[in-house]
Amino acid sequence: MTTTTHAPQTVELVIGGMTCASCAARVERKLNKVDGVTASVNYATEKAHVEFPATISVDDLVGVVEATGYTAQRPEPEKPEGPEPEDETRPLRDRLVYSALLTVPVILLAMVPALQFGNWQWLSLTLAAPVVVWGAFPFHRAAWTNLRHAAATMDTLISLGVSAATLWSLYALFFGTAGMAGMRDAFTLTVTPGMGTNSIYLEVASGVTTFILAGRYFEARAKRRSGAALRALFELGAKDVTVLRNGTERRVPVGELKVGDLFVVRPGEKIATDGVITEGSSAVDVSMITGESVPVEVTSGDVVTGATVNVGGRLVVKATRIGDDTRLAQMARLVEEAQNGKAAVQRLADRVSGIFVPIVLMLALITLVAWLTSGGDVAEAFTAAVAVLIIACPCALGLATPTALLVGTGRGAQLGILIKGPEVLESTRRVDTVVLDKTGTVTTGRMSLTGVHPADGITEAEVLRYAGAVEDASEHPIAKAIGTGARERLGELPAVQEFRSTEGLGVTGLVDGTAVLAGRAAFLADWGIHVDGPLADAKAAAERQGATAVFVAWDGAAQAVLVVADTIKPTSAQAVAELRALGLTPVLLTGDNAGAAQAIARAAGIDEVIAEVLPEDKVAVVKRLQSEGRVVAMVGDGVNDAAALAQADLGLSMGTGTDAAIEAGDLTLVRGDLRAAVDAIRLARRTLGTIKGNLFWAFAYNVAALPLAAFGLLNPMIAGAAMAVSSVFVVSNSLRLRGFRAAR
């Protein structure tokens, strides 16, 4: 008898309707209760990664999620040329804007007695009604969903607080004395018999709604960017390609390309897809894929990667992989997997809601029953119970995170630092290792002339004059570096005649009547010129440092060696020292060769170097460091860094890099200066500390006042005032972040 074992299947579901981290935990718990199912729900990306046996269908999983009160569907595939996705945060933004416009006059009328004209309370009701019904509808809907599933979250408390304040205000207006002309709100500290029907709390109801909406909007705006890294990766690919069919060239969309097709890549064009060169030779800029700073020389038979750039001659390439099989698509999947693998950040307010909300509800009920059974009248009992709900309503909690985040991110933007969302800040406190990409992060990412080694009897000026003239006429990146370096040192360069370029080898030309050659040793050998002695030693030394050596010859002999290399940024060494001062261990991670990496590491003051790694290896290195118990920050700027940035506990992307890297990172450093990474970590830690302080005091006000409200020592108006004081404190504390200064 043979038993067939089916491997578990996997699916990603997009979960809708989640409003806090506890929602994600509930969906995850329900899915994991199904036999054979292993699920991980990420609140930040609103996705569930589910492993399930063959006996269960995707529709069954969707049904479990829907039975929990949420929606689920398969994610729609990203398309390279699709329109920009609609901004799903716009309805929430509109709800916030309209609610805020209506709430401001309500709060002013309630808190400034001088503004209380005759029948002002009816204007407050007119303005507040749309806010507490339409503005707060998402909270009421979520509270109803939670109630149907015997659960309670912060939405439950918000809805109850807003509803209690509104219903009591309506009772006071229509059945009490609060609706009489000339009514004034008087502040009294304690509950007194019959006082409940002469006060309204519409400012509390509308204010809470608006503040919480603000928090939800900023959170949603940050979460929306979770898919932007994938869109940026797809944008890197070529959109059109010149296909060779039946011996003729035809321009077609890249989507029509098939495996086996021959296509033409001219200088400056992107290679449309992965393939093998069948004709031609050139230099290809692969820095966006491998991080290699020097363009790679390729010729017939060599493999090339889609989205890299041809910087030299004409190539004919045979397509070997297209669509989802290409290396670019594989990197996109790496980014997506790394993003979805991050644990959902549990905000403090959400973590305590599971305990705080039931306690408040129970306390309000106990307060009501206790007052009624102890001989108090109905007005006193309901006034005290409403005071409990209002003082517990998390107004300051709604401000704690967004106000600190707004001030912190605003200050960061002034300093060239973009923080994507509150979930980023948790990681900065725990980071102990910072992984630095080399090319474009620690170094300039551009080839520069770093050394001139003339033969005996030859001056440096002669070398630069002859070599600079012939190389300046070439379009090759290494030649451009030599031409630029010579021009910077000498000024004007002489004209070159009879210029000729041999792809992948070198250039020749006449300078002031002298035939000059510049290029590889093999190029000089073709002209019968052999290199040995000090010049050969200089070439070997340069290559040991990871630099590129270019020979220069005239008068039938090799006369000099020019050294071209990627150079360290002037501020990188200082930045590494400042990172160490923050308690971080720097690690240099690069796709470049070991010699170049070690040279840059010595110049920057970095001890640990990991070189010659592919994009997949970069992710593996970050995972290995994490498995060793390290909390890893990654700083990078290329597509090859995107997946590692997403995998790291904290991703810092250089704003001078590619869109894919910027979107995959958690923090973006606009200036392209590594010292900005130091400022980013300091600012993020400071902002996180402010948020935690805000949350503590927001809870402290509520928790301290709850017993006072329950014993009738705090009427609902004072409860609203106390809540306003806590909000003012939270805002004031957040504004202190405006004083943050970059350390220089």
Solvent accessible surface area in square Angstrom, and as a share of the most:
residue,aa,sasa,rsa
1,M,238,1.06
2,T,125,0.73
3,T,113,0.66
4,T,97,0.56
5,T,122,0.71
6,H,124,0.55
7,A,82,0.63
8,P,87,0.55
9,Q,80,0.35
10,T,80,0.47
11,V,13,0.07
12,E,37,0.17
13,L,0,0.00
14,V,44,0.25
15,I,1,0.01
16,G,23,0.22
17,G,58,0.56
18,M,14,0.06
19,T,32,0.18
20,C,5,0.03
21,A,1,0.01
22,S,28,0.18
23,C,3,0.02
24,A,3,0.03
25,A,41,0.32
26,R,20,0.07
27,V,0,0.00
28,E,54,0.24
29,R,127,0.46
30,K,80,0.34
31,L,0,0.00
32,N,63,0.32
33,K,139,0.59
34,V,41,0.23
35,D,127,0.66
36,G,61,0.58
37,V,11,0.06
38,T,87,0.50
39,A,8,0.06
40,S,62,0.40
41,V,9,0.05
42,N,8,0.04
43,Y,17,0.06
44,A,30,0.23
45,T,21,0.12
46,E,60,0.27
47,K,41,0.17
48,A,0,0.00
49,H,79,0.35
50,V,0,0.00
51,E,68,0.31
52,F,7,0.03
53,P,37,0.23
54,A,52,0.41
55,T,125,0.73
56,I,25,0.13
57,S,52,0.33
58,V,23,0.13
59,D,115,0.60
60,D,75,0.39
61,L,1,0.00
62,V,26,0.15
63,G,34,0.33
64,V,39,0.22
65,V,1,0.00
66,E,93,0.42
67,A,72,0.56
68,T,4,0.02
69,G,25,0.24
70,Y,13,0.05
71,T,84,0.49
72,A,11,0.09
73,Q,109,0.48
74,R,140,0.51
75,P,47,0.30
76,E,148,0.66
77,P,107,0.67
78,E,65,0.29
79,K,145,0.61
80,P,62,0.39
81,E,113,0.51
82,G,36,0.35
83,P,129,0.81
84,E,131,0.59
85,P,53,0.33
86,E,153,0.69
87,D,53,0.28
88,E,113,0.51
89,T,6,0.04
90,R,143,0.52
91,P,86,0.54
92,L,37,0.18
93,R,89,0.32
94,D,47,0.24
95,R,42,0.15
96,L,23,0.11
97,V,70,0.40
98,Y,119,0.45
99,S,1,0.01
100,A,33,0.25
101,L,121,0.60
102,L,50,0.25
103,T,4,0.02
104,V,85,0.49
105,P,46,0.29
106,V,1,0.00
107,I,52,0.26
108,L,84,0.42
109,L,14,0.07
110,A,3,0.02
111,M,60,0.27
112,V,58,0.33
113,P,77,0.49
114,A,99,0.77
115,L,83,0.41
116,Q,5,0.02
117,F,104,0.43
118,G,43,0.42
119,N,70,0.36
120,W,2,0.01
121,Q,0,0.00
122,W,79,0.28
123,L,73,0.36
124,S,2,0.01
125,L,29,0.14
126,T,90,0.52
127,L,33,0.16
128,A,0,0.00
129,A,40,0.31
130,P,54,0.34
131,V,0,0.00
132,V,9,0.05
133,V,103,0.59
134,W,110,0.39
135,G,0,0.00
136,A,0,0.00
137,F,94,0.39
138,P,23,0.14
139,F,1,0.00
140,H,46,0.21
141,R,136,0.50
142,A,16,0.12
143,A,14,0.11
144,W,149,0.52
145,T,22,0.13
146,N,6,0.03
147,L,122,0.61
148,R,145,0.53
149,H,54,0.24
150,A,101,0.78
151,A,26,0.20
152,A,29,0.22
153,T,0,0.00
154,M,10,0.04
155,D,1,0.00
156,T,17,0.10
157,L,0,0.00
158,I,3,0.01
159,S,11,0.07
160,L,67,0.33
161,G,2,0.02
162,V,2,0.01
163,S,35,0.22
164,A,18,0.14
165,A,0,0.00
166,T,18,0.10
167,L,115,0.57
168,W,20,0.07
169,S,0,0.00
170,L,57,0.28
171,Y,97,0.37
172,A,0,0.00
173,L,7,0.04
174,F,122,0.51
175,F,158,0.66
176,G,23,0.22
177,T,67,0.39
178,A,0,0.00
179,G,14,0.14
180,M,122,0.54
181,A,77,0.60
182,G,43,0.42
183,M,18,0.08
184,R,122,0.45
185,D,10,0.05
186,A,71,0.55
187,F,94,0.39
188,T,59,0.34
189,L,128,0.64
190,T,53,0.31
191,V,15,0.09
192,T,62,0.36
193,P,102,0.64
194,G,42,0.41
195,M,22,0.10
196,G,1,0.01
197,T,24,0.14
198,N,65,0.33
199,S,6,0.04
200,I,3,0.01
201,Y,0,0.00
202,L,2,0.01
203,E,8,0.04
204,V,6,0.04
205,A,0,0.00
206,S,0,0.00
207,G,4,0.04
208,V,1,0.01
209,T,0,0.00
210,T,13,0.08
211,F,60,0.25
212,I,11,0.05
213,L,1,0.00
214,A,18,0.14
215,G,10,0.10
216,R,42,0.15
217,Y,24,0.09
218,F,36,0.15
219,E,19,0.08
220,A,26,0.20
221,R,119,0.44
222,A,14,0.11
223,K,30,0.13
224,R,65,0.24
225,R,93,0.34
226,S,34,0.22
227,G,20,0.19
228,A,13,0.10
229,A,0,0.00
230,L,12,0.06
231,R,60,0.22
232,A,10,0.08
233,L,1,0.00
234,F,53,0.22
235,E,96,0.43
236,L,24,0.12
237,G,14,0.13
238,A,16,0.12
239,K,70,0.29
240,D,65,0.34
241,V,4,0.02
242,T,9,0.05
243,V,0,0.00
244,L,42,0.21
245,R,61,0.22
246,N,158,0.81
247,G,71,0.68
248,T,86,0.50
249,E,73,0.33
250,R,126,0.46
251,R,129,0.47
252,V,5,0.03
253,P,66,0.42
254,V,38,0.22
255,G,72,0.69
256,E,82,0.37
257,L,5,0.03
258,K,126,0.53
259,V,94,0.54
260,G,34,0.33
261,D,25,0.13
262,L,64,0.32
263,F,1,0.00
264,V,3,0.02
265,V,2,0.01
266,R,92,0.33
267,P,76,0.48
268,G,60,0.58
269,E,49,0.22
270,K,77,0.33
271,I,0,0.00
272,A,13,0.10
273,T,6,0.04
274,D,3,0.02
275,G,0,0.00
276,V,44,0.25
277,I,2,0.01
278,T,60,0.35
279,E,96,0.43
280,G,32,0.30
281,S,29,0.18
282,S,2,0.01
283,A,2,0.01
284,V,2,0.01
285,D,48,0.25
286,V,23,0.13
287,S,37,0.24
288,M,34,0.15
289,I,1,0.01
290,T,26,0.15
291,G,5,0.05
292,E,38,0.17
293,S,18,0.11
294,V,28,0.16
295,P,11,0.07
296,V,63,0.36
297,E,51,0.23
298,V,12,0.07
299,T,69,0.40
300,S,66,0.43
301,G,50,0.48
302,D,53,0.27
303,V,112,0.64
304,V,7,0.04
305,T,21,0.12
306,G,4,0.04
307,A,1,0.01
308,T,0,0.00
309,V,31,0.18
310,N,0,0.00
311,V,36,0.21
312,G,27,0.26
313,G,8,0.08
314,R,99,0.36
315,L,0,0.00
316,V,5,0.03
317,V,0,0.00
318,K,93,0.39
319,A,1,0.01
320,T,57,0.33
321,R,93,0.34
322,I,54,0.28
323,G,55,0.53
324,D,101,0.52
325,D,86,0.45
326,T,14,0.08
327,R,38,0.14
328,L,20,0.10
329,A,8,0.06
330,Q,58,0.26
331,M,2,0.01
332,A,6,0.05
333,R,102,0.37
334,L,38,0.19
335,V,1,0.00
336,E,44,0.20
337,E,111,0.50
338,A,6,0.05
339,Q,24,0.11
340,N,23,0.12
341,G,64,0.62
342,K,66,0.28
343,A,93,0.72
344,A,19,0.15
345,V,45,0.26
346,Q,66,0.29
347,R,61,0.22
348,L,54,0.27
349,A,18,0.14
350,D,18,0.09
351,R,117,0.43
352,V,45,0.26
353,S,1,0.01
354,G,50,0.48
355,I,121,0.61
356,F,20,0.09
357,V,0,0.00
358,P,58,0.37
359,I,94,0.48
360,V,0,0.00
361,L,52,0.26
362,M,109,0.49
363,L,46,0.23
364,A,10,0.08
365,L,99,0.49
366,I,93,0.47
367,T,5,0.03
368,L,34,0.17
369,V,74,0.42
370,A,48,0.37
371,W,50,0.18
372,L,76,0.38
373,T,109,0.63
374,S,89,0.57
375,G,70,0.68
376,G,19,0.18
377,D,63,0.32
378,V,91,0.53
379,A,20,0.16
380,E,23,0.10
381,A,0,0.00
382,F,79,0.33
383,T,0,0.00
384,A,0,0.00
385,A,10,0.08
386,V,11,0.06
387,A,0,0.00
388,V,0,0.00
389,L,22,0.11
390,I,0,0.00
391,I,1,0.00
392,A,0,0.00
393,C,1,0.00
394,P,2,0.01
395,C,5,0.03
396,A,2,0.02
397,L,12,0.06
398,G,10,0.09
399,L,14,0.07
400,A,0,0.00
401,T,11,0.06
402,P,8,0.05
403,T,20,0.12
404,A,0,0.00
405,L,15,0.07
406,L,76,0.38
407,V,22,0.13
408,G,0,0.00
409,T,32,0.18
410,G,36,0.35
411,R,37,0.13
412,G,0,0.00
413,A,54,0.42
414,Q,134,0.59
415,L,26,0.13
416,G,7,0.07
417,I,0,0.00
418,L,76,0.38
419,I,15,0.07
420,K,30,0.13
421,G,0,0.00
422,P,15,0.10
423,E,52,0.23
424,V,5,0.03
425,L,0,0.00
426,E,40,0.18
427,S,12,0.08
428,T,0,0.00
429,R,127,0.46
430,R,109,0.40
431,V,7,0.04
432,D,54,0.28
433,T,2,0.01
434,V,0,0.00
435,V,0,0.00
436,L,0,0.00
437,D,3,0.01
438,K,2,0.01
439,T,15,0.09
440,G,9,0.09
441,T,0,0.00
442,V,0,0.00
443,T,0,0.00
444,T,33,0.19
445,G,30,0.29
446,R,163,0.60
447,M,26,0.12
448,S,39,0.25
449,L,14,0.07
450,T,65,0.38
451,G,15,0.14
452,V,19,0.11
453,H,80,0.36
454,P,49,0.31
455,A,27,0.21
456,D,144,0.75
457,G,80,0.77
458,I,35,0.18
459,T,77,0.45
460,E,79,0.35
461,A,53,0.41
462,E,65,0.29
463,V,0,0.00
464,L,4,0.02
465,R,99,0.36
466,Y,35,0.13
467,A,0,0.00
468,G,0,0.00
469,A,4,0.03
470,V,0,0.00
471,E,8,0.04
472,D,43,0.22
473,A,45,0.35
474,S,9,0.06
475,E,136,0.61
476,H,41,0.18
477,P,38,0.24
478,I,22,0.11
479,A,5,0.04
480,K,81,0.34
481,A,9,0.07
482,I,0,0.00
483,G,0,0.00
484,T,72,0.42
485,G,6,0.06
486,A,0,0.00
487,R,96,0.35
488,E,138,0.62
489,R,112,0.41
490,L,70,0.35
491,G,36,0.35
492,E,149,0.67
493,L,26,0.13
494,P,25,0.16
495,A,86,0.67
496,V,37,0.21
497,Q,118,0.52
498,E,137,0.61
499,F,70,0.29
500,R,167,0.61
501,S,61,0.40
502,T,51,0.30
503,E,85,0.38
504,G,23,0.22
505,L,57,0.29
506,G,13,0.13
507,V,7,0.04
508,T,18,0.11
509,G,6,0.06
510,L,46,0.23
511,V,0,0.00
512,D,91,0.47
513,G,67,0.65
514,T,28,0.17
515,A,58,0.45
516,V,1,0.00
517,L,14,0.07
518,A,0,0.00
519,G,7,0.07
520,R,115,0.42
521,A,38,0.30
522,A,59,0.46
523,F,8,0.03
524,L,0,0.00
525,A,44,0.34
526,D,108,0.56
527,W,143,0.50
528,G,56,0.54
529,I,13,0.06
530,H,146,0.65
531,V,34,0.20
532,D,110,0.57
533,G,38,0.37
534,P,109,0.68
535,L,15,0.08
536,A,34,0.27
537,D,96,0.50
538,A,17,0.13
539,K,57,0.24
540,A,42,0.33
541,A,40,0.31
542,A,7,0.06
543,E,87,0.39
544,R,162,0.59
545,Q,84,0.38
546,G,16,0.15
547,A,14,0.11
548,T,33,0.19
549,A,14,0.11
550,V,10,0.06
551,F,2,0.01
552,V,0,0.00
553,A,0,0.00
554,W,11,0.04
555,D,118,0.61
556,G,63,0.61
557,A,45,0.35
558,A,15,0.12
559,Q,23,0.10
560,A,0,0.00
561,V,0,0.00
562,L,0,0.00
563,V,13,0.08
564,V,0,0.00
565,A,18,0.14
566,D,13,0.07
567,T,42,0.24
568,I,48,0.24
569,K,29,0.12
570,P,133,0.83
571,T,29,0.17
572,S,0,0.00
573,A,46,0.36
574,Q,73,0.33
575,A,0,0.00
576,V,3,0.01
577,A,60,0.46
578,E,35,0.16
579,L,0,0.00
580,R,97,0.36
581,A,89,0.69
582,L,45,0.22
583,G,56,0.53
584,L,5,0.02
585,T,61,0.35
586,P,2,0.01
587,V,0,0.00
588,L,0,0.00
589,L,0,0.00
590,T,1,0.00
591,G,14,0.14
592,D,5,0.02
593,N,54,0.28
594,A,48,0.37
595,G,20,0.19
596,A,11,0.08
597,A,0,0.00
598,Q,80,0.36
599,A,26,0.20
600,I,17,0.09
601,A,1,0.01
602,R,151,0.55
603,A,58,0.45
604,A,3,0.02
605,G,39,0.37
606,I,9,0.04
607,D,125,0.65
608,E,56,0.25
609,V,30,0.17
610,I,30,0.15
611,A,25,0.19
612,E,111,0.50
613,V,16,0.09
614,L,88,0.44
615,P,2,0.01
616,E,68,0.30
617,D,58,0.30
618,K,1,0.00
619,V,8,0.04
620,A,53,0.41
621,V,14,0.08
622,V,0,0.00
623,K,105,0.44
624,R,106,0.39
625,L,0,0.00
626,Q,44,0.20
627,S,93,0.60
628,E,95,0.43
629,G,62,0.59
630,R,64,0.24
631,V,27,0.15
632,V,0,0.00
633,A,0,0.00
634,M,0,0.00
635,V,0,0.00
636,G,0,0.00
637,D,21,0.11
638,G,8,0.08
639,V,0,0.00
640,N,3,0.02
641,D,0,0.00
642,A,0,0.00
643,A,2,0.01
644,A,0,0.00
645,L,0,0.00
646,A,0,0.00
647,Q,35,0.16
648,A,0,0.00
649,D,43,0.23
650,L,0,0.00
651,G,0,0.00
652,L,0,0.00
653,S,0,0.00
654,M,0,0.00
655,G,26,0.25
656,T,93,0.54
657,G,22,0.21
658,T,33,0.19
659,D,94,0.49
660,A,0,0.00
661,A,0,0.00
662,I,31,0.16
663,E,36,0.16
664,A,5,0.04
665,G,2,0.02
666,D,21,0.11
667,L,0,0.00
668,T,6,0.03
669,L,0,0.00
670,V,74,0.43
671,R,101,0.37
672,G,7,0.07
673,D,24,0.12
674,L,0,0.00
675,R,50,0.18
676,A,0,0.00
677,A,0,0.00
678,V,3,0.02
679,D,0,0.00
680,A,0,0.00
681,I,0,0.00
682,R,66,0.24
683,L,0,0.00
684,A,0,0.00
685,R,66,0.24
686,R,97,0.35
687,T,0,0.00
688,L,10,0.05
689,G,43,0.41
690,T,12,0.07
691,I,11,0.06
692,K,70,0.29
693,G,24,0.23
694,N,0,0.00
695,L,12,0.06
696,F,123,0.51
697,W,113,0.40
698,A,0,0.00
699,F,27,0.11
700,A,29,0.22
701,Y,65,0.25
702,N,4,0.02
703,V,82,0.47
704,A,73,0.56
705,A,10,0.08
706,L,12,0.06
707,P,67,0.42
708,L,82,0.41
709,A,0,0.00
710,A,16,0.12
711,F,152,0.63
712,G,4,0.04
713,L,94,0.47
714,L,15,0.08
715,N,1,0.00
716,P,0,0.00
717,M,2,0.01
718,I,25,0.13
719,A,0,0.00
720,G,2,0.02
721,A,24,0.19
722,A,24,0.18
723,M,9,0.04
724,A,38,0.30
725,V,82,0.47
726,S,2,0.01
727,S,9,0.06
728,V,96,0.55
729,F,74,0.31
730,V,0,0.00
731,V,54,0.31
732,S,56,0.36
733,N,20,0.10
734,S,0,0.00
735,L,79,0.39
736,R,153,0.56
737,L,1,0.01
738,R,155,0.57
739,G,43,0.42
740,F,4,0.02
741,R,151,0.55
742,A,33,0.25
743,A,44,0.34
744,R,135,0.49
